Amino acid sequence: PKGIWYEDLATFPLFYLFTNKIDYIPLRKYHYIIRNSSITHRDIYDIRCKNIIQALDRLKKYFDKYNKLEELESLFVTEGLYFGTQASVEFLKKEDYKEIVQYVTSIFPNCLNNKIVHSLGPIKRFYLYNLKHLYILHLLVKVRKLLKK
């Protein structure tokens, strides 16, 4: 879809609905360009970070149409709750953060019991289990960002 961030998230999972088989080829053929203005490399908050809701909602509509909504739960946890909230956590945009968390948990109320959560590393699990503690998450995101430098 044009005009929103997370266009790859809004598109790639749809392939699952229209194929009988997906296979793995151990070749790196996806060329990813990292720009300073990208979602994950910014110094100021951009309201377009909330576009993740539009991307997830687009997926929800398609998967719901084919009665496969439950197959999105892991993706909503990792992309919506984990990656999707980090910008609003980092910049303490409480309302935007709440909106993303509320959106995901309204569709999948028990998503933190999803098996994907238990398979994540300890920092990601800590982050997800502390979604109600914005300031703890803010500190975690800031420390991780400093450690990456």
N, C-alpha and C positions, 0 to 999 in steps of 0.2 A: 504493500500500500504506500502511496506517495504521501509525503507531508508529515510522517511521524518518525520518531526515533524507534529503534528496536524493530526495524522492518524485517530483519532476518529472523528474529524470534516470531514475528507474526506470520511468517511464510514457511520456513523449513519444516516445522512439525506437521504441516498439512500434507506433506508427501506421504506420511504414514497412512493417511486415509485412502490414498489412491493407488496403493501398491500391495501386492501379495507377499513381496519379499524385499527385505532390505539387507544388504550385505556390507561387509567391511573390507576395504582395500587399504593395506598399510602404506599408503603413499600420501605425502603431504602435497595436496593440490589446491589448497585454499590459501590465497595470498591475502594476508590481513595487514592493512596499513594503520599504524597508530599515529593519530594526529593529536596535537596538544589540545585541540578543541573538542576531542571526542568525549563521550559520556564518562568514561573512566579516567580521563586525564584532563581535569578542569580545575581551575582555582576558585571559581565562583559557582554558585548554584544556578542551574538552568531549569526553569519550570517544565521544560520538555522531558525531564526525567520522569515525570508522571505519565508520559506516553506509554510506559510499560503496561498500564491498565488497559489502554486501547489495544495494544498488541495481544495481551492475554485474553481480552474480551473477544477479539476476533477469532482466536483459537477456540475459545469456549463455544461460540456460536456454531462453528463448523463441527467440532467434536460432539456437541450436543445433538446436532442434526443427525449424526450417524450413530447415536447412542453409545458413544465412546468417551464421554466426559471423564469418567473415573480414571482413564488412562493419562490424563493431563496432571493429575495431582502431584506427582514427583516434579514435573516441570514447573508448576506453579510455586512449589516450595523453593526449589533452587533458584529459579529465575526471578520470580515475584518477590518472595519473602527475603531471600538472601541477597541476591545481586540488585534487585529492584529497589530495595529500601536504603542501600548504602549511601547514596548521594544525599537523601533527605536526612539521614542520621548524621553524616559528616558535617553538614551545614545547619544542623538543628532546625530543620523545617518540619516541625512537629505535625502540623495539619496534613502536609503531603505524605509524611510517613504513616500517619494513622489511616489515611485514605487507602494507601496501597495494602497495608496489613488488613484492614477491614474488608477490602475487596476480595483478597485471596481467602481469608478465613470465612467469609460469608458463603463462598462456593464449596470450600473444603474445610468444615469446622474442626475436624480431627486431623488435619494435615501434619501436625507435629508428631503424630504417631506413625506417620508413613515410614516404611522401611528405608527409604532413601535417607532420611534424617539420621538413622542409626548407622548408616554406612559412611557418613561424612566424617571428616577429620574433627579433632576436638575443638578447634577455634570456630569452625562453622557451626558445629552443634551448640557450642556455648552461645554464639550469636543468636541462633534460632530459638533456643530455650529461654532467652532473655529478651524477647521482643517487647515485653511490657516495660522494660527498663531502658528508655531512650538514652539517658545520660551515660549509663554503663556501656551501651553499644557505641555511643559517640566517642568515648575514650578508647575503646577497642579499635575502632576504625582509624582514629588519629595515630595510635601507636603503630598499627600495621603499616600505615602510610609512611611514617617516619622510618620504620625498619627497612622499607623497600628502597629508600634513598641511598 
